[in-house]
Structures are given as C-alpha cells and as structure tokens.
Amino acid sequence: MKNGDEGFNYARYARAIEEALDRLAAKNGVVDTRQIRLETSVPKDLLIEVLDKGIVDFPERIEEIVDSEEGKEWKR
C-alpha cells in the first residue's frame, strides 16, 4: 500500500509491526504501543499513522493495541 503523493511504503512498516506482534507478550490480549516501539524502533507518530490506516493484521491472541499515553486504541 503506497501513498500516491510521497510514494511512502506503509506496508513495509505494517509488516514490521505484525512481526513484532508475533513476538510480543500480550496481557489479557492487549499490547501497548510502547512495546511495539521498543521491538521495532518505528517512531511513535509513524506507528500511530500505520495503525490508523487499519492495514496491520493482528495475531489471534491479540485483541487490542493501546497507546496509554495518547489514550488511543485499535481493535482487531
């Protein structure tokens, strides 16, 4: 998936996030964006932008990703 104006490859970051989700421990089916940032080194604003696009596939065991600092959440 590419943004036509900039040619930015969001799918690349979505894959990195998905791979991190496969490795991360989920507490009651929830992962915090802080955990993903530590695992991937994807900047917070880009991580949120990718999650907002809805292109990240969550593993079965993860129901939700939350950003406790921003008060945002993304559900599978």
Secondary structure, DSSP 4 states (H G I P E B T S, - for coil): -EETTTTEEHHHHHHHHHHHHHHS--BTTEEEHHHHHHHH---HHHHHHHHHHT-PPPPTT--EEEETTTTEEEE-
